[in-house]
Amino acid sequence: MVAVEFELEGLEFVRATDEVGLLRVSGRWFAPANRVLDEIVISVARGPETSAHRALPDPDGVAPIASPAGGEWHGAFTMSAELAEDPRAEFFLRAGADAHMELPRPGEWRGVAEPAEAAPAPPPEERVEHAEAPSGPNPELELLHAQLHEARTELEVERRRRESLAEELRAHKAVEDDLRKAIAMQEAELASAAQQASQKALAAERRQLASQSGPNGHGAGGRSRPADEEFLTRLERARRAGEAVA
C-alpha cells in the first residue's frame, strides 16, 4: 500500500455564527506516485465520543491529489464552536485507510513564521493599510459557495430526470402512432375482405339462378351462403387484431 503523508500549512477555526463555524485546514499531500485521495474526513475524539466531519464540496469539483512534489489542498469542515474550542478534543485527519494523521487543536497551532520576521519592516503608513485589509475568505461566503454547489447538483439531476421523462413520452407517442397505423391497416383489410366476399356471394347467387332447372321452374338448391370460408377467416383475424390493439 502506498504511504500518504500530509504536511500542515494552515489551521484555524472561524466562527460563522455564535454556535457554528468552519475549521479551515490547508497543506500538502505527499505520496511516492500521483494518487487521487479518497474522501477527506476529520475525526474529533472527546472522551468516549468520536464524531466525523466531512469536508465541504470543492466549488470546482476538483479531487485532492497526493504527489511526490506535494499536492496543494485546502479544506473546510463545519462543526460547532463548542467542539472546536474544547481543550479536551483531539483532531485526526483521514483520507482513506492509509492516510491518517493527528492534527493540533486550532488554538494551539501557530505555524512556521520565523523566516518572515527577518524581512524589513514596512513603513508605518503601510502597516496601517495592511491592518485595514480583509483577514481572509469569509466563512459565511464559503458556506454559500458549498450550498450553491449542492443546488447546482440538484438542478442537474432534475434536468436529467426531465429529459428522461421527455424521452419516455416520445417513446409512448411512437407506440401510439404505430397502434393507430395497425388499426387503420386492419380496418382497410376488413373492408377489402368484405367487398371481395360480397362480390363472390353475388356472383355465386347469379350462377345458382342461371343453373336452376325443373318442370315448374323451381331450383333444386337454396339461396347461396352469405360469405365463403375465406371471408369468415379474414373477418375473424381482423376482429382479433382489433381486440389486441385495443
PAMIDO-92285 format. One record per residue: x, y, z of N, C-alpha, C in turn. Coordinates in steps of 0.02 Angstrom, whole numbers, padded with zeros to 5 digits, always signed. Last residue first. Layout:
<rs>
XYZXYZXYZ...
</rs>
This chain:
<rs>
-02835-00140-01454-02872-00104-01402-02847-00122-01334-02756-00238-01517-02734-00168-01518-02769-00128-01465-02836-00351-01495-02767-00349-01468-02742-00278-01466-02953-00321-01565-02956-00329-01492-02886-00325-01461-02900-00317-01696-02928-00257-01667-02933-00261-01591-02863-00449-01710-02812-00398-01712-02837-00333-01682-02990-00510-01707-02942-00524-01653-02886-00472-01652-03046-00458-01826-03078-00444-01761-03029-00456-01704-02959-00509-01923-02962-00437-01913-02993-00419-01846-02991-00647-01908-02923-00623-01895-02921-00548-01884-03125-00647-01945-03107-00666-01877-03037-00642-01859-03112-00609-02081-03151-00568-02036-03134-00583-01963-03039-00715-02132-03009-00649-02131-03046-00602-02084-03136-00817-02115-03070-00823-02084-03037-00754-02078-03242-00772-02193-03251-00780-02120-03184-00784-02084-03181-00775-02319-03203-00711-02291-03211-00716-02216-03161-00913-02334-03103-00867-02334-03121-00800-02303-03290-00967-02337-03247-00980-02279-03187-00932-02276-03406-00841-02401-03369-00904-02404-03323-00909-02343-03570-00782-02359-03498-00770-02367-03462-00837-02366-03703-00825-02366-03687-00754-02367-03613-00739-02377-03741-00955-02482-03720-00935-02415-03693-00864-02417-03884-00947-02593-03812-00956-02579-03796-00931-02510-04040-01033-02566-04001-00972-02578-03927-00984-02560-04053-01207-02625-04075-01148-02587-04032-01087-02604-04086-01304-02776-04045-01282-02718-04074-01222-02684-04171-01324-02876-04162-01378-02828-04124-01355-02766-04294-01204-02926-04224-01227-02919-04218-01279-02865-04436-01220-03026-04410-01211-02959-04340-01239-02956-04497-01243-03144-04452-01185-03140-04426-01172-03072-04565-01356-03154-04602-01299-03126-04558-01236-03119-04467-01443-03203-04529-01431-03240-04568-01371-03216-04297-01376-03191-04354-01414-03165-04418-01396-03202-04159-01273-03134-04194-01315-03185-04251-01352-03152-04035-01148-03119-04097-01178-03093-04132-01216-03150-03924-01083-03158-03922-01156-03164-03985-01189-03138-03945-00950-03131-03939-00971-03201-03943-01046-03209-03944-00949-02993-04007-00932-03028-04004-00955-03100-03809-00979-02974-03860-01025-02950-03927-01013-02985-03745-00868-03027-03734-00934-03057-03788-00983-03036-03791-00770-02937-03810-00767-03008-03800-00834-03042-03731-00813-02821-03804-00812-02824-03828-00809-02896-03597-00796-02851-03622-00864-02839-03698-00867-02844-03592-00657-02863-03578-00699-02922-03605-00769-02912-03621-00623-02731-03666-00601-02785-03655-00643-02847-03511-00679-02664-03578-00703-02648-03627-00684-02703-03406-00604-02720-03409-00676-02732-03479-00703-02718-03439-00475-02672-03437-00488-02745-03442-00563-02760-03427-00498-02536-03492-00478-02564-03495-00491-02638-03292-00528-02526-03341-00580-02509-03410-00563-02538-03236-00405-02563-03223-00465-02603-03275-00519-02590-03285-00324-02458-03303-00309-02527-03293-00371-02571-03225-00384-02346-03299-00381-02352-03321-00369-02423-03090-00364-02374-03116-00432-02371-03192-00433-02377-03085-00224-02369-03069-00259-02431-03097-00330-02431-03117-00204-02235-03160-00177-02287-03148-00211-02353-03007-00269-02173-03075-00293-02161-03123-00268-02215-02902-00188-02218-02904-00259-02237-02973-00288-02228-02936-00068-02155-02933-00071-02228-02937-00143-02253-02926-00109-02021-02990-00086-02047-02992-00089-02123-02790-00139-02017-02839-00192-02005-02907-00173-02031-02735-00012-02040-02721-00067-02087-02772-00123-02079-02782+00057-01928-02803+00079-01995-02792+00024-02046-02714-00014-01827-02788-00015-01829-02813+00004-01899-02582+00019-01860-02603-00052-01863-02679-00057-01866-02585+00156-01838-02572+00131-01905-02595+00059-01912-02606+00155-01700-02656+00185-01745-02646+00161-01816-02488+00095-01658-02552+00062-01646-02606+00090-01691-02394+00192-01695-02391+00125-01726-02457+00088-01717-02433+00297-01610-02438+00305-01683-02437+00238-01718-02401+00238-01487-02471+00255-01502-02481+00264-01577-02262+00229-01498-02302+00168-01493-02375+00181-01510-02233+00366-01503-02216+00324-01560-02256+00259-01559-02275+00403-01375-02310+00431-01433-02295+00389-01495-02183+00334-01296-02254+00316-01292-02293+00342-01352-02066+00403-01334-02072+00332-01349-02145+00309-01347-02096+00530-01284-02087+00522-01357-02093+00449-01377-02097+00498-01148-02159+00521-01180-02154+00514-01256-01962+00466-01130-02012+00414-01120-02078+00434-01152-01904+00590-01154-01888+00534-01199-01940+00478-01192-01957+00659-01045-01974+00680-01113-01960+00625-01163-01896+00589-00940-01968+00588-00946-01990+00608-01017-01762+00623-00965-01782+00553-00968-01858+00547-00976-01769+00761-00944-01750+00736-01011-01771+00663-01019-01798+00759-00808-01848+00784-00855-01832+00762-00927-01678+00707-00758-01741+00671-00746-01794+00693-00796-01587+00806-00794-01581+00740-00825-01645+00699-00816-01636+00909-00711-01636+00917-00784-01631+00849-00819-01614+00855-00584-01683+00868-00606-01686+00876-00682-01474+00853-00584-01511+00790-00577-01583+00799-00602-01449+00990-00594-01427+00946-00647-01463+00879-00645-01503+01034-00472-01532+01057-00535-01512+01012-00594-01415+00972-00382-01486+00952-00383-01520+00974-00447-01297+01042-00415-01301+00970-00425-01373+00946-00427-01333+01171-00377-01320+01157-00448-01322+01082-00462-01345+01151-00240-01404+01169-00278-01394+01156-00353-01211+01122-00206-01262+01071-00196-01325+01086-00237-01155+01247-00238-01132+01187-00273-01184+01131-00266-01221+01328-00146-01232+01339-00217-01211+01279-00258-01166+01279-00028-01238+01270-00040-01255+01280-00113-01034+01321-00047-01049+01250-00041-01123+01236-00055-01052+01460-00050-01025+01426-00109-01041+01351-00107-01099+01479+00081-01144+01493+00024-01119+01460-00039-00982+01446+00151-01042+01405+00160-01091+01416+00102-00902+01551+00107-00884+01483+00089-00943+01435+00098-00969+01658+00165-00966+01654+00092-00947+01583+00070-00945+01633+00298-01014+01630+00275-01016+01624+00199-00806+01653+00303-00833+01585+00311-00906+01579+00289-00717+01746+00187-00773+01749+00233-00802+01679+00242-00539+01739+00176-00606+01722+00150-00659+01724+00205-00455+01874+00264-00458+01810+00229-00528+01797+00205-00452+02001+00319-00411+01950+00351-00414+01882+00316-00438+02149+00219-00476+02091+00242-00430+02036+00267-00341+02288+00286-00358+02241+00232-00398+02183+00260-00299+02366+00389-00367+02376+00367-00388+02327+00313-00167+02328+00404-00213+02313+00460-00285+02321+00438-00111+02378+00288-00118+02306+00295-00167+02288+00351-00115+02515+00320-00155+02490+00264-00165+02415+00269-00026+02519+00427-00096+02538+00438-00140+02511+00383+00092+02484+00364+00064+02439+00415-00009+02455+00428+00110+02596+00283+00094+02532+00252+00066+02483+00302+00143+02693+00376+00081+02701+00339+00060+02636+00305+00268+02645+00427+00208+02646+00470+00144+02652+00430+00350+02533+00309+00339+02599+00340+00274+02599+00379+00391+02362+00356+00364+02413+00310+00357+02480+00346+00545+02287+00402+00479+02311+00423+00454+02364+00375+00622+02158+00307+00621+02227+00334+00551+02249+00349+00617+01989+00369+00604+02038+00316+00602+02108+00346+00622+01903+00474+00685+01933+00453+00675+01985+00399+00497+01847+00491+00516+01900+00537+00581+01935+00516+00487+01742+00402+00454+01805+00383+00475+01862+00429+00549+01635+00469+00584+01668+00414+00553+01735+00395+00448+01603+00572+00511+01635+00590+00545+01667+00530+00328+01535+00558+00330+01604+00533+00396+01639+00547+00241+01399+00550+00312+01415+00547+00318+01484+00516+00100+01380+00666+00134+01378+00601+00207+01395+00608+00025+01368+00779+00048+01435+00761+00083+01437+00693-00104+01284+00862-00059+01284+00805-00040+01356+00786-00196+01296+00964-00127+01280+00983-00079+01286+00925-00325+01312+00919-00296+01366+00958-00223+01356+00976-00351+01190+00851-00346+01254+00815-00312+01309+00855-00241+01057+00901-00303+01094+00909-00295+01162+00876-00151+00964+00773-00155+01003+00835-00224+01036+00841-00192+00802+00709-00186+00873+00700-00185+00908+00768-00127+00645+00654-00156+00687+00707-00143+00760+00692-00173+00551+00508-00125+00588+00548-00161+00632+00598-00184+00438+00382-00212+00453+00448-00159+00488+00489-00208+00345+00250-00188+00414+00263-00223+00437+00327-00260+00221+00220-00188+00226+00231-00163+00298+00241-00397+00230+00200-00373+00185+00252-00299+00196+00269-00447+00404+00174-00444+00333+00159-00413+00294+00215-00388+00517+00255-00403+00516+00183-00396+00444+00159-00406+00609+00405-00407+00545+00370-00423+00555+00297-00345+00687+00548-00361+00697+00477-00354+00629+00442-00404+00718+00710-00368+00672+00665-00392+00683+00594-00397+00797+00868-00415+00802+00797-00371+00754+00756-00474+00799+01025-00416+00776+00986-00437+00770+00913-00531+00903+01157-00541+00874+01091-00474+00856+01058-00513+00974+01273-00507+00901+01278-00510+00867+01209-00538+01106+01245-00468+01086+01254-00459+01010+01260-00648+01154+01120-00643+01114+01181-00570+01091+01190-00671+01219+01003-00632+01255+01053-00625+01216+01119-00750+01133+00928-00686+01154+00900-00641+01187+00953-00865+01120+01009-00821+01062+00997-00752+01085+00974-00917+01250+01006-00905+01218+01071-00857+01159+01063-00941+01272+00873-00888+01309+00906-00869+01277+00972-00969+01129+00770-00991+01176+00821-00931+01211+00853-00920+01127+00597-00927+01097+00663-00947+01151+00713-00870+01096+00432-00920+01127+00475-00923+01090+00542-00717+01120+00356-00759+01072+00391-00806+01109+00438-00622+01139+00211-00661+01173+00263-00711+01122+00290-00458+01132+00136-00523+01103+00155-00555+01142+00210-00341+01130+00011-00374+01173+00059-00443+01143+00073-00185+01073-00052-00255+01057-00033-00278+01107+00019-00060+01027-00169-00090+01077-00126-00163+01060-00113+00041+00886-00167-00018+00916-00196-00051+00965-00147+00204+00857-00184+00158+00882-00134+00099+00918-00166+00286+00791-00269+00301+00861-00256+00256+00891-00203+00226+00664-00274+00294+00671-00245+00312+00743-00229+00053+00686-00220+00105+00678-00271+00173+00683-00238-00122+00672-00203-00057+00668-00171-00005+00653-00225-00264+00773-00232-00214+00728-00260-00150+00731-00218-00441+00797-00219-00374+00806-00193-00326+00753-00219-00541+00843-00363-00524+00794-00311-00454+00807-00285-00644+00981-00397-00577+00952-00405-00562+00905-00347-00761+01057-00404-00766+00985-00412-00699+00951-00421-00758+01190-00376-00740+01171-00444-00744+01096-00456-00791+01191-00240-00834+01226-00288-00821+01207-00360-00786+01039-00151-00746+01088-00186-00790+01124-00238-00893+01018-00009-00875+01004-00079-00834+01059-00109-00818+01011+00154-00867+01040+00109-00845+01027+00037-00769+00856+00230-00752+00920+00201-00808+00945+00156-00855+00784+00371-00832+00781+00301-00818+00852+00275-00820+00725+00527-00842+00786+00492-00812+00784+00422-00867+00618+00659-00834+00625+00594-00864+00685+00557-00833+00597+00833-00877+00621+00779-00835+00631+00716-00833+00502+00979-00796+00521+00919-00845+00540+00865-00825+00487+01156-00863+00504+01096-00816+00525+01040-00754+00472+01272-00776+00410+01238-00812+00424+01172-00660+00617+01242-00678+00565+01290-00699+00502+01253-00674+00656+01088-00681+00692+01151-00706+00644+01203-00608+00665+00928-00619+00622+00987-00621+00666+01049-00652+00692+00768-00639+00728+00830-00658+00682+00888-00592+00673+00605-00623+00641+00663-00602+00679+00726-00617+00734+00447-00585+00750+00511-00625+00715+00566-00590+00665+00286-00633+00672+00345-00590+00692+00404-00597+00653+00113-00558+00677+00170-00605+00693+00228-00615+00516+00005-00647+00571+00040-00609+00589+00104-00454+00474-00068-00524+00461-00051-00553+00522-00015-00347+00550-00193-00364+00531-00124-00438+00517-00117-00253+00496-00328-00314+00532-00308-00336+00505-00240-00079+00510-00346-00135+00469-00322-00193+00513-00303+00086+00493-00403+00023+00531-00405-00036+00485-00387+00196+00417-00284+00169+00425-00352+00103+00463-00348+00230+00433-00149+00283+00417-00198+00261+00424-00270+00149+00582-00085+00148+00510-00098+00203+00495-00149+00079+00713+00013+00136+00683-00019+00126+00608-00028-00016+00859+00017-00019+00786+00020+00039+00757-00020-00009+01008+00111+00012+00971+00051+00009+00896+00065-00132+01127+00171-00068+01093+00173-00054+01057+00108-00263+01183+00280-00226+01186+00217-00159+01152+00226-00423+01199+00350-00359+01164+00351-00327+01170+00282-00542+01272+00451-00509+01277+00387-00438+01248+00393-00691+01245+00518-00621+01228+00532-00586+01224+00465-00819+01362+00539-00781+01320+00491-00711+01308+00518-00958+01357+00654-00906+01389+00616-00873+01340+00569-01092+01396+00768-01063+01355+00715-01009+01394+00679-01135+01489+00863-01135+01418+00880-01097+01375+00830-01133+01617+00814-01111+01607+00883-01102+01533+00900-01069+01585+00648-01119+01612+00694-01092+01603+00764-00943+01561+00600-00992+01588+00553-01051+01618+00591-00777+01571+00660-00848+01567+00676-00890+01597+00619-00646+01473+00612-00678+01538+00600-00752+01531+00613-00497+01401+00657-00570+01394+00664-00600+01464+00659-00357+01343+00563-00392+01395+00601-00466+01379+00603-00207+01305+00493-00261+01276+00532-00293+01331+00574-00085+01265+00370-00132+01313+00398-00187+01278+00435+00001+01164+00336+00023+01232+00324-00024+01284+00355+00055+00998+00361+00008+01051+00381+00039+01119+00369+00074+00872+00254+00113+00925+00285+00067+00984+00298+00042+00699+00254+00014+00767+00249+00057+00816+00287+00069+00551+00158+00084+00595+00214+00055+00664+00200+00045+00383+00118+00024+00452+00104+00038+00493+00167+00113+00239+00044+00107+00282+00103+00090+00353+00081+00029+00112-00043+00069+00173-00049+00057+00217+00012+00043-00060+00000+00000+00000+00000+00044+00062+00000
</rs>
